Amino acid sequence: MKKFLALGLTAILVSTVAAQTAPGTIVEVASGNKAFSTLVTAVKAADLVGVLSGKGPFTVLAPTDEAFAKLPKGTVETLVKPENKATLVKILTYHVLSGKAMSKDVVALAGKKVKTVQGGEVMINVKEGKVSLTDEMGGTSNVTAVDVEASNGVIHVIDTVLMPK
């Protein structure tokens, strides 16, 4: 009986620890990182929390707060207003790829365009082992961190907000 009780307690302890260390959804992972507070605010304003918390898998090209700060003054404040929701959704979904593309998968796509959930395309560039992305407006964003795992996909951190046509 003591063996069964000990095994049962061990199983509970192991599953509790596993549950605490398992990554959350893309939204939960982003919400837990101060560098993504603007992104999380925008995702909430665009009503995309449910989608990005869904089954997925998704690959999110996640701009940091510093990336959003590069936009012209007042842009973020304007985009998160309810009357600009459609534009905000268009921009945010331009940062999402269907499927889970780890960094090795992204590097393998060097020189190719990939389709975003929004419907536009992003060009993947690799030079001297560093990945950058070119958006439809000709802007470039550098990938600064890769393979941030989430239960429903992966996040790659970028330093500039990508803009669709």
C-alpha beads as a LAMMPS data file, in Angstrom:
LAMMPS data file: protein, C-alpha beads

165 atoms
164 bonds

1 atom types
1 bond types

-500.0 500.0 xlo xhi
-500.0 500.0 ylo yhi
-500.0 500.0 zlo zhi

Masses

1 110.0

Atoms # bond

1 1 1 0.000 0.000 0.000
2 1 1 2.831 2.391 0.874
3 1 1 4.434 1.707 -2.541
4 1 1 1.203 2.594 -4.331
5 1 1 0.797 5.745 -2.250
6 1 1 4.412 6.754 -2.901
7 1 1 4.018 6.062 -6.632
8 1 1 0.779 8.028 -6.706
9 1 1 2.340 11.023 -4.939
10 1 1 5.365 10.856 -7.242
11 1 1 3.098 10.820 -10.305
12 1 1 1.176 13.837 -9.004
13 1 1 4.394 15.709 -8.247
14 1 1 5.907 14.935 -11.670
15 1 1 2.731 15.949 -13.534
16 1 1 2.476 19.161 -11.488
17 1 1 6.082 20.102 -12.259
18 1 1 5.581 19.221 -15.932
19 1 1 2.460 21.370 -16.073
20 1 1 4.353 24.293 -14.556
21 1 1 7.284 24.019 -16.969
22 1 1 5.309 23.265 -20.144
23 1 1 5.154 26.321 -22.415
24 1 1 1.851 28.142 -22.656
25 1 1 0.156 29.264 -25.838
26 1 1 1.747 31.894 -28.047
27 1 1 -0.343 34.560 -26.297
28 1 1 0.628 33.287 -22.843
29 1 1 4.324 33.155 -23.721
30 1 1 4.213 36.669 -25.189
31 1 1 2.227 37.954 -22.205
32 1 1 4.906 36.612 -19.883
33 1 1 7.645 38.634 -21.584
34 1 1 7.828 42.404 -20.957
35 1 1 9.445 42.942 -24.378
36 1 1 6.113 42.050 -26.023
37 1 1 3.733 44.298 -24.041
38 1 1 2.856 46.421 -27.095
39 1 1 2.296 43.306 -29.211
40 1 1 0.028 41.791 -26.552
41 1 1 -1.934 45.055 -26.279
42 1 1 -2.363 45.090 -30.068
43 1 1 -3.406 41.411 -30.178
44 1 1 -6.074 42.143 -27.548
45 1 1 -7.288 45.256 -29.409
46 1 1 -7.568 43.204 -32.616
47 1 1 -9.520 40.429 -30.844
48 1 1 -6.892 37.876 -31.899
49 1 1 -6.262 36.380 -28.448
50 1 1 -8.661 33.497 -29.111
51 1 1 -7.151 32.703 -32.495
52 1 1 -3.534 32.827 -31.300
53 1 1 -4.462 30.780 -28.241
54 1 1 -6.055 28.141 -30.481
55 1 1 -4.696 24.791 -31.553
56 1 1 -2.432 26.093 -34.315
57 1 1 0.319 25.414 -34.969
58 1 1 1.477 28.940 -35.752
59 1 1 4.788 30.641 -36.339
60 1 1 4.709 34.212 -35.054
61 1 1 7.235 36.782 -36.184
62 1 1 6.935 38.839 -33.007
63 1 1 7.987 42.496 -32.983
64 1 1 9.328 43.741 -29.658
65 1 1 8.274 46.959 -27.962
66 1 1 11.414 48.529 -29.470
67 1 1 10.228 47.457 -32.935
68 1 1 6.871 49.171 -32.391
69 1 1 8.702 52.262 -31.096
70 1 1 10.347 52.614 -34.537
71 1 1 6.944 53.335 -36.095
72 1 1 6.022 56.990 -36.577
73 1 1 4.852 58.662 -33.380
74 1 1 1.179 57.959 -32.641
75 1 1 0.911 54.962 -35.008
76 1 1 0.345 52.331 -32.321
77 1 1 -2.126 54.527 -30.432
78 1 1 -4.071 55.060 -33.661
79 1 1 -4.023 51.388 -34.677
80 1 1 -5.440 50.106 -31.376
81 1 1 -8.542 52.317 -31.669
82 1 1 -11.712 50.301 -32.423
83 1 1 -12.286 52.094 -35.730
84 1 1 -8.889 50.868 -36.983
85 1 1 -9.356 47.227 -36.003
86 1 1 -9.373 45.930 -39.607
87 1 1 -6.017 47.582 -40.340
88 1 1 -4.559 46.291 -37.078
89 1 1 -5.740 42.742 -37.837
90 1 1 -4.182 42.994 -41.311
91 1 1 -0.814 44.057 -39.864
92 1 1 -0.797 41.519 -37.029
93 1 1 -1.854 38.540 -39.153
94 1 1 0.923 39.520 -41.585
95 1 1 3.263 38.452 -38.758
96 1 1 1.770 34.948 -38.530
97 1 1 2.623 31.896 -40.621
98 1 1 0.513 28.767 -40.650
99 1 1 2.415 25.808 -39.230
100 1 1 5.388 25.556 -36.907
101 1 1 8.567 26.714 -38.653
102 1 1 11.600 26.306 -36.425
103 1 1 14.751 28.318 -37.210
104 1 1 16.276 25.480 -39.281
105 1 1 13.095 25.456 -41.393
106 1 1 13.251 29.231 -41.863
107 1 1 16.925 29.152 -42.896
108 1 1 16.077 26.462 -45.469
109 1 1 13.674 28.964 -47.070
110 1 1 16.410 31.529 -47.769
111 1 1 15.688 33.516 -50.913
112 1 1 12.033 32.465 -50.963
113 1 1 8.797 34.222 -50.170
114 1 1 6.493 32.711 -47.574
115 1 1 2.775 33.311 -47.368
116 1 1 1.401 34.799 -44.164
117 1 1 -1.993 34.143 -42.592
118 1 1 -2.981 37.641 -43.789
119 1 1 -2.402 36.482 -47.376
120 1 1 0.640 38.589 -48.161
121 1 1 4.195 37.367 -48.536
122 1 1 7.435 37.926 -46.657
123 1 1 10.858 37.315 -48.240
124 1 1 13.324 35.311 -46.147
125 1 1 16.935 36.422 -46.394
126 1 1 19.955 34.696 -44.848
127 1 1 23.383 36.317 -44.895
128 1 1 26.338 35.091 -42.857
129 1 1 23.984 32.961 -40.755
130 1 1 21.708 35.870 -39.854
131 1 1 18.063 35.882 -40.901
132 1 1 16.217 38.985 -42.030
133 1 1 12.781 39.456 -43.520
134 1 1 11.682 41.827 -46.258
135 1 1 8.041 42.899 -46.202
136 1 1 5.832 43.877 -49.131
137 1 1 6.623 47.563 -48.594
138 1 1 10.372 46.924 -48.928
139 1 1 11.097 47.234 -45.215
140 1 1 13.565 44.893 -43.547
141 1 1 13.402 43.294 -40.118
142 1 1 16.136 41.287 -38.439
143 1 1 15.359 38.104 -36.549
144 1 1 16.965 38.632 -33.136
145 1 1 15.868 35.480 -31.266
146 1 1 14.525 32.170 -32.526
147 1 1 12.638 29.084 -31.484
148 1 1 10.732 30.470 -28.505
149 1 1 8.504 27.441 -28.006
150 1 1 4.795 27.640 -27.254
151 1 1 2.257 24.848 -26.904
152 1 1 0.628 25.884 -30.184
153 1 1 3.653 26.927 -32.209
154 1 1 6.819 28.970 -32.093
155 1 1 7.846 32.614 -31.829
156 1 1 10.752 34.243 -33.655
157 1 1 11.573 37.720 -32.339
158 1 1 12.024 40.554 -34.852
159 1 1 13.319 44.096 -34.477
160 1 1 11.016 45.936 -36.910
161 1 1 7.273 45.733 -37.541
162 1 1 6.533 44.161 -40.933
163 1 1 4.084 46.000 -43.185
164 1 1 1.793 44.403 -45.774
165 1 1 0.633 46.178 -48.945

Bonds

1 1 1 2
2 1 2 3
3 1 3 4
4 1 4 5
5 1 5 6
6 1 6 7
7 1 7 8
8 1 8 9
9 1 9 10
10 1 10 11
11 1 11 12
12 1 12 13
13 1 13 14
14 1 14 15
15 1 15 16
16 1 16 17
17 1 17 18
18 1 18 19
19 1 19 20
20 1 20 21
21 1 21 22
22 1 22 23
23 1 23 24
24 1 24 25
25 1 25 26
26 1 26 27
27 1 27 28
28 1 28 29
29 1 29 30
30 1 30 31
31 1 31 32
32 1 32 33
33 1 33 34
34 1 34 35
35 1 35 36
36 1 36 37
37 1 37 38
38 1 38 39
39 1 39 40
40 1 40 41
41 1 41 42
42 1 42 43
43 1 43 44
44 1 44 45
45 1 45 46
46 1 46 47
47 1 47 48
48 1 48 49
49 1 49 50
50 1 50 51
51 1 51 52
52 1 52 53
53 1 53 54
54 1 54 55
55 1 55 56
56 1 56 57
57 1 57 58
58 1 58 59
59 1 59 60
60 1 60 61
61 1 61 62
62 1 62 63
63 1 63 64
64 1 64 65
65 1 65 66
66 1 66 67
67 1 67 68
68 1 68 69
69 1 69 70
70 1 70 71
71 1 71 72
72 1 72 73
73 1 73 74
74 1 74 75
75 1 75 76
76 1 76 77
77 1 77 78
78 1 78 79
79 1 79 80
80 1 80 81
81 1 81 82
82 1 82 83
83 1 83 84
84 1 84 85
85 1 85 86
86 1 86 87
87 1 87 88
88 1 88 89
89 1 89 90
90 1 90 91
91 1 91 92
92 1 92 93
93 1 93 94
94 1 94 95
95 1 95 96
96 1 96 97
97 1 97 98
98 1 98 99
99 1 99 100
100 1 100 101
101 1 101 102
102 1 102 103
103 1 103 104
104 1 104 105
105 1 105 106
106 1 106 107
107 1 107 108
108 1 108 109
109 1 109 110
110 1 110 111
111 1 111 112
112 1 112 113
113 1 113 114
114 1 114 115
115 1 115 116
116 1 116 117
117 1 117 118
118 1 118 119
119 1 119 120
120 1 120 121
121 1 121 122
122 1 122 123
123 1 123 124
124 1 124 125
125 1 125 126
126 1 126 127
127 1 127 128
128 1 128 129
129 1 129 130
130 1 130 131
131 1 131 132
132 1 132 133
133 1 133 134
134 1 134 135
135 1 135 136
136 1 136 137
137 1 137 138
138 1 138 139
139 1 139 140
140 1 140 141
141 1 141 142
142 1 142 143
143 1 143 144
144 1 144 145
145 1 145 146
146 1 146 147
147 1 147 148
148 1 148 149
149 1 149 150
150 1 150 151
151 1 151 152
152 1 152 153
153 1 153 154
154 1 154 155
155 1 155 156
156 1 156 157
157 1 157 158
158 1 158 159
159 1 159 160
160 1 160 161
161 1 161 162
162 1 162 163
163 1 163 164
164 1 164 165
